[in-house]
């Protein structure tokens, strides 16, 4: 690049020897020359000089979109046991239209035999009882047996009215009718298991018979409807001469 007279004069005025001077694109820096003035900016290449003089970048507004990620926590479940706190609760629980085996346990918080018995009964409860959401209380799975408990300390009058004399006491109901009562703790738990298995087998047979009866009734209703289509003549259609009676 050739320097003009004006440029040479400018270089001389600021103390730069204009032997090999070159100007950047924007006349703010000089490179490739001998510095003779302490305030003169020198660069090795023209690109460095142009990079030093960078025009201001116009500001832009950046919009950031925030995405909210929903974290689904696992549902906490537990076997369900209805807690009876009054005679009305017990009556409503037993009169509920539910034909499943119902077990009502009478126990006390201070009873060590009850605590040992509860541990074993909890296993049966986890295998055959209802499963509920511990947060909402909704029943997630319907089991084969309904469980309820009555605590002596909070319901002493109710326990006495029910004739409870020993703890723990377990009563078995079907359709609200008492079927069996067992008193005693873990030592008699085998009797509880035998009773549970016996009533569950009866319950399964009753359900199978009910399903069979329902299927038979449905078949008869379907057959009757099909036969009725042929026995009942269509409306507003006269009988033929061969089918008429004199």
ABEGO torsion letter per residue (X at the ends): XBBBAAAAAAAAAAGBBAAABBBBABBABBBGBBBABAABBBBABAAAAAAABBBBBBBBBBBBBBBBBBBBBBBBBBBBBBBBABAAAAAAAAABBBABBBBBBBBBAABAAAAAAAAAAAAAAAAABBBBBAAAGBBABBBABBBBBBBAAAAAAAAAAAGBABOBBBBBBBGGBBABBBBEBAAAAAAAAAAAAAAAAAAAAAAAAAAAAAAAAAAAAAAAAAAAAAABBBBGBBBBAAABBX
